[in-house]
Amino acid sequence: MDFKTFVFYILAAIMVFAALRVITARNPVQAALFLVLAFFTAGGIWLLLAAEFLAIVLVMVYVGAVMVLFLFVVMMLDINLDRLRQGFWSYLPVGALIGVLLVVEMALVLGGRYFGLEAMPEPPAAQAGYSNTRELGRLLYTDYVYPFELASLLLLVAMIVAVTLTLRKRKGVRYLNPSEQISIKRGDRVELISMPAEKE
Amino acid sequence: MEALLEPVAQLFGPAWPAVWTLAKIVAIIAPLMICVAYLTLAERKVIGYMQVRIGPNRVGPKGLLQPIADGMKLLFKEIIVPSGASKGLFILGPILAIAPSLAAWAVVPFGDGMVLADVNAGLLFLLAITSVEVYGVIIAGWASNSKYPFLGSMRAAAQMVSYEVAMGFALICVLLISASLNLTDIVRSQGQGQFHEMGLSFLSWNWIPLFPMFIVFLISGIAETNRAPFDVVEGESEVVAGHMVEYSGMAFALFFLAEYANMILVSILTSVLFVGGWLSPVSFLPDGFFWLALKTAFFLFVFLWARATFPRFRYDHIMRLGWKVFIPITLVWVIVVAVWMMSPLSIWK
């Protein structure tokens, strides 16, 4: 077993453990933190596959932004676990079905040689100085520019919808306008009056 | 150098690459920790002089042993874990605060080729690592199981996430004009151009064409490290010391070390990305680490200067500055730079 395989098994073991703890941890904050760990190790595994751009972006987007906001929500809410566990048995068949489907898909991909998938040739090894980021960028903005733009448009629509959902006009809200505040002059606030001293 | 190391390399055999990398890591971390220690003294001295005081001058000659004394005090203090705290996470908080601020140093170039990991995706790595920094704060605040730390950590996390966006856009401008994510290449790309040939290299650095980004990056850097005037995290009159309230001894010291290590990191990054890293400002002087150290020291001074000068920002103003001022400016400037690069007026050919 070479070093790379060894690292892979370590990362995979951590990831499987973290993923299991996400669904078994009693505390929702701990579950979210285990999800962070799972994302992080997934990034490590992608690094092993020489997909450094994807790995780093996974950490940046999911660990650095999405999960932070997720943790915010989970920490603020008072989540009652017993109520969440209600209806476990009625949802179990659906969940189990999806789980089995996922396992079958993974088995098909991993055990491809038993199902005649070896016709797919192995990609050639990248030469030295190969930049994953440059290659991805080139493909995204040339060959796949329309799907890429479409996806970004979709995200923009989702963003606008999220904003409109939470936007509400409240009456009688007073707020300060900082540019007005800093453009104030001394004369607007203080008036100096010259007054002669008075004798009794 | 190679010939000198040959017998040592043979001594370690196959373990040599690991040993050599570890030696390099120590060579970065140890001076960094000394810098952090003396930065605390410099801070107190600089603020002291700005307020017409002397600052610490009792421990050692001119107060030079003060950081050592402070360190010893923190080292010998007991670490108290609050009874209602989530113990594992309480210990994990400070560790997660300091680990990313040290890991980021792996890709910082100190000179031409003087870098621990010369990776192609250096800038991306930095963005990812700095975005992980916020976990130490959040976990510490939540695990303390107390109101002030929780509120403080919420503020800190929201602030760090907000300013990261502006910082990211500023970095996008830098990587647009240097066409590389490698920090060494970014510095090299600044050492060329019209003014460089005239002998005035400092005019061809990134800070002139990217001046708004340079300012945005510096201010966001101050906000990102939760330093004054953006230090609402530890607004003493509101949330005491924020996420660090319940920590004592070395656990507190780790947060402290992380904050100052981050300050040095932001300063050195500003130097590398915008003012030419190790490049000398004029052609008749040689390039070298000396220049990087000088530029970093200047930006650190700006950090301390800002702290002594400005009153603390109110929280809604911080958010307004981040979302309504910086992000629009950076978004516009990304487009300006992109159009400029494609136009015939481009200076980056």
HADDOCK unambig.tbl for C-alpha pairs under 7 A between the chains (distance, minus, plus):
assign (segid A and resid 56 and name CA) (segid B and resid 124 and name CA) 6.66 0.50 0.50
assign (segid A and resid 56 and name CA) (segid B and resid 125 and name CA) 6.31 0.50 0.50
assign (segid A and resid 56 and name CA) (segid B and resid 128 and name CA) 6.14 0.50 0.50
assign (segid A and resid 59 and name CA) (segid B and resid 128 and name CA) 5.91 0.50 0.50
assign (segid A and resid 60 and name CA) (segid B and resid 127 and name CA) 6.83 0.50 0.50
assign (segid A and resid 60 and name CA) (segid B and resid 128 and name CA) 4.35 0.50 0.50
assign (segid A and resid 60 and name CA) (segid B and resid 131 and name CA) 6.23 0.50 0.50
assign (segid A and resid 63 and name CA) (segid B and resid 132 and name CA) 6.78 0.50 0.50
assign (segid A and resid 64 and name CA) (segid B and resid 128 and name CA) 6.96 0.50 0.50
assign (segid A and resid 64 and name CA) (segid B and resid 131 and name CA) 4.61 0.50 0.50
assign (segid A and resid 64 and name CA) (segid B and resid 132 and name CA) 5.27 0.50 0.50
assign (segid A and resid 65 and name CA) (segid B and resid 161 and name CA) 6.93 0.50 0.50
assign (segid A and resid 131 and name CA) (segid B and resid 120 and name CA) 6.95 0.50 0.50
